[in-house]
Amino acid sequence: MKAGLIQCLFLASGLLLATQARADDSAAQRLLQAAGAGDLGSVDGLLQQGVPVDVRDGQGNTPLLLATAANRVDVARRLIEAGADVNLQNRMQDSAYLLAGASGHQQILELTLAHGADLRSTNRFGGTALIPACERGHVDTVRTLIAAGVDLDHVNKLGWTCLLEAVLLGDGGPAHQRIVELLIAADADLDLPDNEGVTPLQHAEQRGQQAIAARLRAAGAR
């Protein structure tokens, strides 16, 4: 009789734990979905219920990463204020900080910088947040990252600096011209070549980016 009672208690305890685990998983999924959808009310309610702020989905995304990807500024702010880690990276090696920089999501970027963003962290290409920001023509983001102190001469796995990427993957238009001006003013090394020994100036000339080439020559680039 006693043994049977103990067995029943163990079974009941196991069922209770399994039920609680399912409830926790469901709440975590709701937080992830609400963050990506920009549902601030639901995010706030779930956090108040005690759902961990840095839960992850199957791809390693946290609620903050999903909010950042969708540029949900208010949700990102709430999550960061609740202690979300701005440097946690998913399976693609994106963090909220790196993704905000690459995407030009300026307000979220500034939030991450104010809450411990690791300026030396790198994405799956081995690049800092500044490199894709330069490539994509995010002028304000580039200005912010330069002011924050990101390494101007960091070389990624492709052998490119932020200046090289601005020339090689940019369109040579006004935004990229302004970015080159910002890099020149910040004293970036203008002559660091790619893995083939080709400099930013040489690439600009080869691509017919005359305005950028003129700026580089005026700054003493070779």
C-alpha positions in Angstrom: 0.0 0.0 0.0 2.7 2.4 1.0 4.8 1.6 -2.1 1.8 2.2 -4.3 1.2 5.6 -2.7 4.8 6.6 -3.2 4.6 5.5 -6.9 1.5 7.6 -7.3 3.2 10.6 -5.8 6.1 10.2 -8.1 3.8 10.0 -11.1 1.9 13.0 -10.0 5.1 15.0 -9.4 6.3 14.1 -12.9 3.1 15.1 -14.5 3.2 18.4 -12.7 6.7 19.1 -13.8 5.9 18.2 -17.4 2.8 20.5 -17.3 4.9 23.3 -15.9 7.6 22.8 -18.6 5.0 23.0 -21.3 3.5 26.2 -19.8 7.0 27.7 -19.6 7.7 26.8 -23.2 4.4 28.3 -24.3 5.1 31.6 -22.4 8.5 31.8 -23.9 7.1 31.3 -27.4 4.5 34.0 -26.8 7.3 36.4 -25.7 9.3 35.7 -28.8 6.3 36.2 -31.0 5.2 39.4 -29.2 8.6 40.9 -29.5 8.9 40.3 -33.2 5.3 41.6 -33.7 6.0 44.8 -31.7 3.3 43.9 -29.2 4.6 45.9 -26.2 1.6 45.2 -24.0 2.1 41.4 -24.3 5.8 41.7 -23.9 5.4 43.7 -20.7 2.9 41.4 -19.3 5.0 38.3 -20.0 8.0 39.8 -18.4 6.0 40.7 -15.3 4.9 37.1 -15.2 8.6 36.1 -14.9 9.3 34.8 -18.4 13.1 35.0 -18.9 14.0 38.0 -21.0 16.7 36.1 -23.0 14.8 33.0 -24.0 15.7 31.7 -27.4 14.0 30.1 -30.4 15.3 27.3 -32.5 17.6 29.6 -34.4 19.1 31.1 -31.3 17.1 34.3 -31.6 16.2 36.1 -28.4 13.2 38.4 -28.1 15.5 41.4 -28.4 17.0 40.0 -31.6 13.6 39.6 -33.1 12.5 43.1 -32.0 15.7 44.5 -33.6 15.2 42.6 -36.9 11.7 44.2 -37.2 13.0 47.6 -35.8 10.5 47.5 -32.9 12.1 50.3 -30.9 9.7 50.4 -28.0 9.8 46.7 -27.5 13.6 46.7 -27.7 13.8 49.4 -25.1 11.6 47.5 -22.7 13.6 44.3 -23.2 16.9 46.1 -22.6 15.5 47.8 -19.6 14.5 44.4 -18.3 18.1 43.2 -18.7 18.2 41.7 -22.2 21.8 41.0 -23.3 22.6 43.1 -26.3 25.5 40.9 -27.2 23.9 37.5 -27.4 24.4 36.0 -30.8 22.1 33.6 -32.7 23.2 30.8 -35.0 23.9 33.3 -37.7 26.2 35.1 -35.3 24.0 38.2 -35.3 23.5 40.1 -32.0 21.1 42.9 -31.4 24.0 45.3 -31.5 25.5 43.9 -34.7 22.1 43.6 -36.4 21.1 47.1 -35.5 24.3 48.4 -37.0 24.1 46.4 -40.2 20.4 47.4 -40.6 20.8 51.0 -39.9 18.2 50.8 -37.0 19.6 53.9 -35.4 17.5 54.1 -32.2 18.0 50.5 -31.3 21.7 50.8 -32.1 22.0 53.7 -29.6 20.2 51.7 -27.0 22.6 48.8 -27.4 25.6 51.2 -27.2 24.2 52.6 -24.0 23.9 49.1 -22.5 27.2 47.4 -23.0 27.5 46.7 -26.7 30.8 44.9 -27.4 32.4 47.0 -30.1 34.9 44.2 -30.9 32.2 41.6 -31.6 32.0 40.3 -35.1 29.4 38.8 -37.4 29.6 35.5 -39.4 31.9 37.3 -41.9 34.3 38.4 -39.2 33.2 42.0 -39.6 32.4 44.6 -37.0 29.1 46.4 -37.0 30.8 49.3 -38.9 31.7 47.2 -42.0 28.1 46.4 -43.2 26.9 49.8 -42.1 29.5 51.3 -44.6 28.5 48.8 -47.3 24.8 49.6 -47.0 25.1 53.4 -46.9 23.8 54.0 -43.4 25.4 57.4 -42.9 24.1 58.1 -39.4 24.9 54.7 -38.2 28.5 55.0 -39.5 28.8 58.3 -37.8 27.6 56.8 -34.5 29.8 53.8 -34.7 32.9 55.9 -35.5 32.1 58.1 -32.5 31.6 55.0 -30.3 35.2 53.9 -31.1 34.7 50.9 -33.4 38.0 49.9 -35.0 38.2 51.7 -38.4 40.8 49.4 -39.8 39.4 46.0 -38.8 39.8 43.4 -41.6 37.0 40.8 -42.0 37.3 37.2 -43.3 37.0 38.5 -46.9 40.1 40.7 -46.4 38.1 43.9 -46.5 38.0 47.0 -44.2 35.0 49.2 -43.8 36.5 51.5 -46.5 37.0 48.7 -48.9 33.5 47.4 -48.4 32.0 50.9 -48.9 33.8 51.0 -52.3 33.5 47.4 -53.4 29.8 46.9 -52.4 28.6 50.5 -52.5 27.2 52.3 -55.5 29.4 55.3 -55.3 26.5 57.6 -54.7 26.0 60.4 -52.2 25.6 58.2 -49.2 28.7 56.3 -49.9 30.6 59.4 -50.7 29.6 60.8 -47.3 30.7 57.6 -45.6 34.1 57.8 -47.2 34.4 61.4 -46.0 33.6 60.3 -42.5 36.2 57.6 -42.6 38.8 60.0 -44.0 38.0 62.5 -41.2 38.3 59.8 -38.6 41.8 58.9 -39.8 41.0 55.5 -41.2 44.0 53.9 -43.1 43.2 54.7 -46.7 45.8 52.5 -48.2 45.0 49.1 -46.6 44.6 46.8 -49.6 42.5 43.7 -50.1 43.9 40.2 -50.3 44.9 40.8 -53.9 46.9 44.0 -53.0 44.3 46.4 -54.5 43.7 49.6 -52.5 40.4 51.4 -52.0 41.5 54.2 -54.4 42.4 51.6 -57.1 39.0 49.9 -56.7 37.2 53.2 -56.8 39.0 54.1 -60.1 38.3 50.7 -61.6 34.6 51.0 -60.8 34.2 54.5 -62.1 33.5 56.0 -58.7 35.1 59.2 -59.6 33.7 61.3 -56.7 35.0 58.8 -54.2 38.3 58.5 -56.0 38.7 62.2 -55.9 38.1 62.4 -52.2 40.6 59.6 -51.6 43.3 61.3 -53.7 42.7 64.6 -52.0 43.3 62.9 -48.7 46.6 61.4 -49.9 45.5 57.9 -50.7 47.6 55.9 -53.1 
